[in-house]
Amino acid sequence: MMAIDSNELMAELGEGMVALGEESPELMDAFVQMDNAAYIEGELERKYKELIGLGIAVAVRCKYCMNIHVKQALNEGANREEILEAAAVGVAFGGSPSMSEVATTVMQALEAFGA
């Protein structure tokens, strides 16, 4: 299995978001506002919103998103089994390419972030 350094991916994304925010502050502000609104705890606990985000990230095969949502789901109290179940839903929608992402990106993120 090709090693994916989850911490490097997260750092790379963070640097890119800062750079984009400097060049396109209106875009970044709008994105952050929308993203924050989507993850506010309401009828669904934030843990479940992170698991939903992970399933979608797997389906659309976004390595950065998978890492973010694995880390955030763990931070919100999700366990390894819940994360893998959410990832399985993404595979149901994304097929073989999504399965390869779970076998690599998600598994590496679970190890990197302590699950």
N, C-alpha and C positions, 0 to 999 in steps of 0.2 A: 504494500500500500504506500502510495506517495505521501510523504509527511507534509501536512499542511500546518504551518505555524499559526495557530489561532491568535496568539498575542500580536504577531507581526501584522496579520490581516486587520486586526482592530486598530493598531497604531497607524497603519497605512490609511484606513478609512478616516480616522480622526484628523490626520494631517490634510487629507483631501477636502474634508468638510470645512476645515478652518480656511484653507486657501479659497475654496469656492465662496465661502461666506464673505471673504474680503473683496472678492471681485463681483459677487452678485448678492449683496446683503438682503435685498428685497425677496429674492427667491429663497434664501436660507431662512429668513424670518418667517415667511409664509409656511415653509416646510416644517419648521420646528413647532410652530403654533398648531398646525394640523396634526402632526405626529403626537404632540402632547395631549391634544384633545382626544385622540383615538385611544390612548392608553390610560386615561383617567379612570380610576376605579369607580364603577357604577353598579349596575345590576350584576355585571361580571367582575370578579376579582381580577386584579392585574395579572396574577399568575396565569389565569386562563387566557387572557388577551395575549400574553407572551407566547403561550403554546399555540394559539391560533396563528399568530405571526410566524412562528416556526413552520407550521404546516404549509402556509402560503409560501414562505421562503424556499422550502424544499421543492414545492411544485414549480416555482419559477426559476429555481436553481441559482439563487443569489447567495454566494459564499459569505459575503459580508453580513447579509441579513441573518443567515443561519447562525453565525457566530454571535451576533448581537442577541438574538432571541434565545439561544441556548444559555448564554451568560445571564441574561435578564430573568429567564424562567427559573434558573437556579437561585438567583438572588431573591426571587419572590417565593421560594420554598418548593418549587417543583423538584421531583426526584428523577433519577435516570429513566425509570420505567415510564413515567408520564411523558418525558421528553421524547423517548423512542416511539411511544404510541402516537403522539402528535406528528412526529416525522412520518410515521406510516400512513397517516391520512394524506400528507403531501405526496407520498409515493403513489397512492391510489389515483391522484389526479395527474401526476407528472410522469408516471411510467418508469421505464428503465433508466433514463438519464437522472431522474430524481433518486432512484435507488442507489445509483453510484455516488451521489452526493451524500446520502445518509451514511453509506459505508465508508466514506472518506471524511468529508467536512464535518458532519455532525459527530461522528465518533471521535475525531480529533478534538473537537470543541469540548466534548464531555470530559475527555482526559485533561485538556488544558485548564479547564475551569473547575476541576475537582469533583466530578460526579462519577 
